[in-house]
Amino acid sequence: MFNPLGLLTGDAASHGIETGTAFPLAGGSVAFSMIETLTAGPGRIDSAYAPAADLPAAVSTLAAPRPPFAGIDISRPVVMGVVNVTPDSFSDGGDFFDVDRAIDHALRLADEGATIIDIGGESTRPGADPMSVADEIDRVLPIVEAVLAQGVTVSVDTRRSAVMRAVIEAGAQIINDITALTDDPEAPGVVAASDVSVVLMHMQGTPETMQHAPVYRLASHDIFNWLAARVDICVAAGIPLGRIAVDPGIGFGKTDTHNMEILQRVGAFHGTGCAVAIGVSRKSFIGRIAGIDNPKDRLPGTLAATMLALSRGVQVHRVHDVAAAVQAIAIWNAANGENE
């Protein structure tokens, strides 16, 4: 695994690129001048550092521009707004379980600047119980259809192939699967047979078990290798690389220490050759670190974690508080000379 370091922005990034001492991370505004190489040794992960210019093979993947994802230009960061159509979501407590309220909320998030609306009908909070496929379809399909009718790009958060088929037929452009298309054996074929894009997320265990003492040698390294293998399997199944994004799954089978280490090295996930998505919004690790019990009061911590991800070139940011995230990203873009 190659982790880009010596991160530069603005004039420093431009100078480094011009002189050949730095390279644009995934073709974006952040540049990197150093690389940390992480390799597995006997029972450990070894780390070595070198100038990026000395590792051209690693640079070729880390620096390559990413194509549009689901038709969206991701050369600049984009916001994915979350709509949970569940009675027991950790983040909003079922605020949008009613269909009409969910539709109004989704369209409000789009008006606030969300490029993508991510609609989920199954709670995946720690300890959540599974639900029936029919109930999941009934929950999400009316919202999907209403949001698509307004010309908004729709992602559906599901791990079930039958739900995928239903929302793809309705016109959804992205499938966001917390199991990286491993939960349902028919899922890779359903995605491959369509034109949709897919977000492959890492989760250790299941929603019922994922927080039962998760263990890694080094979280970022182990998760990178797992996601890279999933990307290879999905490409072999007929899903083009440009239609795949990877998500390290903050909070899904990770301790607070794991989550922070992943955030520090999240730039390494560009090494999969895919777009990188992340969801830090209102997560419990923010609450534990900052001492904030109510998920709705975790916006400052969410923005801090989002800015950390921005500094590592992450392209897709899944959030609940869209207006605040859009505002933060606007300042980030301005600081890097990217005002529209």
C-alpha positions, 0 to 999 in steps of 0.5 A: 500500500502506498500512502501519499504524504508531503501534501501540498495545496495552492501555490505550493502544489502548483510549484511542486507539480511544475518542478516534478517534485510533487504530483496531483493526488487523483488529478485534484488540487492536492499534491503529494511529494512523499510516499509512505510504503506499507508492507506486511511483515511477520505479524506486523506492518512495516513502513518506509518513506521516499520522495514520490518521484522515486516511486513512479509506479505508485505515482502513476496510480495515485496521481491519475485523474479520475473519470466522472462518477455516475456522470458527475465531475469529481475533480472537485469534492462533491456532497452526498446528502443522506436520507434515512427512511428508517424508524431507528437510524442512529443519526436522526431517530426516524425523523424522515420515516414518513414518505412525504417528509423524506421526499421534502427533506431529500429535495431540501438537501438537493437545494442546499447543494447536495450533488447526490442524494443517498436514500436508505431504507435499512438501518445499519447502526451497530446492533441493527436487526435486518428487515424484509426485502419487500419492506425495504423496497416499499420504503425507498422506491417512492422517494427514489422516484420523486427525487429522480423526477426533479433531475437529482442524482440518486444513490440507494444504500442497500445490500440486496440484489432485489432492491438494487433491481427495483431502484435501478429500474426506477432510474437510480444512478448509484448503488451504495453497498455497505458490504461491497457487493458481498452480502448477496451473490446476485448483487455484482451481476445486477450492477454489472448488467446495468449502467449504474455506479457503485460504492464498495464499502468495508465493514468488519462483520455485520451490523449486528456484530461489527462493534464486537471487538474489531481487530486489525494489524493496521486498519488502513492497510488491511482495509485497503487490501480487502477493498482492492481485492473487491475492486478486482472481483467486481471488475472481473464480474463486468463492472468497469473501474470508472464506475466504482468508488471505494469507502473505508467504512468509518465506524463499521467494525472499527474502534476510535483508534482505527477510525482516526488511523484510517482518516490519517491514511485515507489518501492511500485508497486512491491507490485502488484506482477508484474514486474515494467516498467517505462517511464521517457525519455524526458518527459515534467516534466523534461523540466519544472523542469530543464527549458529545452524546447527541448525534445531531450536536456533532456537526463541528466534529463532522466538519473537522473530520471532513476537512481532514478527508478533503486534505487527502483528496477524498472526492465524495463526502456523505453527510447529513448536514449538507448546507454546512458541508457545502459551505466548508467545501466552498472555503476549501476550494477558495483556499486552493484557488478554485472559486467558480 
